[in-house]
Amino acid sequence: MDRLLLHKISVSSSWSAFFYNSLLLFSVLIFKLSNRLVFSSNQNSEGFISIDCGAEDDYTDENTGIAYKSDKDFISTGTNTVVAPENYSTIPSLGSILNSLRTFPEGKRNCYTLKPRQGKNQNYGVRAFFYYGNYDSKNQTQITFDLYLGVNYWETVVVKDMKWEYYTNIHYSVTDTIYVCLVNKGSGIPFINGLDLRYFMNDSPYRSMNASLLPKVRADLGGHQTQNSIMNRYKDDVYNRFWWFDNLTDSVSISTERNIDIQGSNNPCRLPVEVLKTAVQPRNGLNSLSYNYKLGYPEKFPPEFLVFFHFAEIEQIAPGKLREFNITLNGLKYGPFTLEYLKPLTKGPYKLQVPEDQVRFSIDATLRSDLPPILNAFEIFELRPLRHSPTNQIDGMFSISILLKAIIIVINELLDYWIEGFLRFDPSS
């Protein structure tokens, strides 16, 4: 009887230890999954998170100097692949980010999880890249899906043929974690090539507490584009913006090799030096610069915009001469303005309620001005109200597909442990 009792106690103790270890393993797995799916915060000291979606390993791009992370720590769903070799991108300012991608053939909603070091109640720029590149050898002509930032609609992604697209959203985050979600709407398998997060400093003029800022135009005027370089980004740009080379109708380019004092400037837009070193002015005999931007906004959003104008006097004006101008924006006049030699000046942001289908402006010399107006760069943003706000830190944390995959991983790990335990367990020992 005593031996039987001791045997029962031994078996009971073994089972207790086994289930205790199972519970411990379960806790460890949940902790690891939460770290993987929620607390991904790989970033550099500048507050940048740069993700090459679909890349197998981390690397630093030779052209841009940007340190890229693979996306394995930011999402657990989807499949990695690459574009067809004959469609590799050669755009210098993008590096190789377009040549790999992650696709999402399963699940309606798949989300990346970003946790910036600066945390909540901060302004961030989120940028997503899309390039089909015939990765599936199906020669699809168009793929369409929706892009969400957290619980708010961001954009409908439309990728056609071999063209690449990117979308930027400047967003005030009230939570520590930011979710970028791709939603399948039945018009092709969602995919993504790259994802950037950029911290915008507290004094940045690119901020709105209750709306997202969506850049529609960011023009670097007077610059010189080439076949492989219609836009650029500059290493001295603290916001890592994309600047598109452009010129205005009936304008000519001017430039300088002189240094422009951006460090001593109080201009919070912090434009790169190279953007300020070029400009446009009217052709001979004209005294006005003009521009029209045709809108294509969704009807469900009100047409509200912010406009910035960036100037720097890059010509040495003879003593006694004056360059003075006014800005007229959708019929509203601002000015007059004058410039100091080699010192940046930003006017704006000017907020517009746009009942018509365009943003239009002109920059006109005043009657007493001796010289025509100039313009170095300008930016137009759509100001889109946030329709939904997360009520706490876990709102929208997991899509159904991510949660199911996490559960499957935990169950598989536990089953492996239990099966191994049963095989090792000998009740007669």
Buried (B, 14 or more C-beta within 10 A) or exposed (E): EEEEEEEEEEBEEBEEEBEEEBEEBBEEBEEEBEEBBBEBBBBEEEBBBBBBBBBEEBBEBEEBEBBBBBBBBBBBBBEBBBBBEEBEBEBEBBBBBBBBBBBBEBBBBBBBBBBBBBEEEBBBBBBBBBBBBBBBEEEBEEBBBBBBBBBBBBBBBBBEEBEBBBBBBBBBBBBBBBBBBBBBEEBBBBBBBBBBBBBBBEEBBBBBEEBBBBBBBBBBBBBEBEEEEEBBBBEEBBBBBBBBBBBBEEBBEBBBEEEBBBEEBEBEBBBBBBBBBBBBBBEEEBBBBBBEBEBEBEEEBEBBBBBBBBBBBBBEBEEEEEBBBBBBBBEEEBBBBBBEBBBBBBBBBBEBEBEEEEBBBBBBBBEEBEBBBBBBBBBBBBBBEBEEEBEEEEBBBBBEBBEBBBEEBBEEBBEEBBEEBEEEEEEEE
